[in-house]
């Protein structure tokens, strides 16, 4: 399968988390991931969306890259620095803990504008 790029933009509101989860799950199926891998990808997308929403952007722009080897996801971040707000900091910490459990890698860009998450085909995590 050649790489496919899918872009999605939704308001940064919790009510849109289901749409993000479903998109990631459907794309994971296209990558031929197992049922457990699809669940990991779904959870990773949800936690990345939670992380992005905590930075308070007006909308969350996402890019999904689908190949036979992986599902790569990027989420735009807002300008709020979670360390400056205790509640947001706790929300981010929980999201990072869950991302580390269900994704193969995740990182925040140096300029804090983007969160990148990768879920590899053939790797299942015990969350």
N, C-alpha and C positions, 0 to 999 in steps of 0.2 A: 504494500500500500504506500502510495506517495503521501507525503505530509499534507494534511489538510489543516487549514487555519479557520477557526470560528471565532467571531467577536460578538460579545454580548454586553450591553450596557443597561443597568437597572438602577433604580433609586437605591441609595444606601440605607435601606430600611429592613428590619428583621422579617417583615412579611414577604420579602422576595427571596428569602433563603431557600425555600422549597424549589423555586424555579432554578436556582443555581445548582442545587443538589441533583435535580432531575437531569439537567443538561450534562453535568459531569458523569452521571451514571450512564446515560445514553451514549456518550462519547467513549466511555470505558468499554462498553459492549462492542463498539466499532473497532476497538483495539484488540478484540478477542481476549479480554481479561476474564478470569474465572469469576464466579459469583462472589467469592471473598475479596478478590482484587477490586471488583466493581464497588463493593461496600467500602473498602478503603478509599477509593477515589472519591466516592460520594461524601464521605466524612471529611476528607481533606479539603474538598471544595467548600463545604459548609464552614469549616473552621477558618479557612482563608477569607471567606466572605465576612465572617464575624470579626476577624482581625481588621479587615479593610473598613468595615462600618465603624469600628471603635476609633478610627483616625478621623472620622467625621467628614468624609467627602460628600458633595452633593449627590453624586452618583458613583457607582462602582463600574468601571470599565474592565472587562475581562477578555483575555485572549486565551483560547484553548488550541493547542497544537497536538494533533492526533497522528501517530505513526504506529507501525507494528511493534515498536519497542517501548513506547511510553505515551503517557498523556501529560503534557506540560501545560500548566495553567499560570497566568499572571493576572494580578488584581491591582488596580490603581488604588493608591492610598491618598488620604487627605492630609491636611497640614497640622493636625493636632498631634503632639508628641505625647504618647501615653504615659511616659515617666513623670510628666508634670501633673497628672491627675490620678489619684490612687485607685479609684474605681475602674478607670480605663486601663490602668497598668495591670490590675488583677485580671481583667477580661482578656487582655493581650497575653498574659502569662499562661492562662488556661488554654487559649487557642494555640500557643506555641507548644505546650506540652502535648496536646492532642495531635498537632501537625507532625511532631517528631515521632509519634506512635504509629501514624497511618500513612505517612508519605515517605518517599525514598530520599527526598531532599526538599528543603525550603530555605529561602533567604530573602532578606529585605535589601533592596538596592541601597547603595551607599548614600544616595540623596534622599532616601526614604520616600520615594515616589511610587514604588512598586513592590509587591510581594510575589515571588516566584515559587511555585510548588511543582514537584515532579513525582509522578507515580509510574513506576516501571512495570511492564508486563512480566509476569512470572515471579513476582515477589509479593508475598502475603505477610502482613504484620499482625501481631497479636496485641490488640488494643485493650 
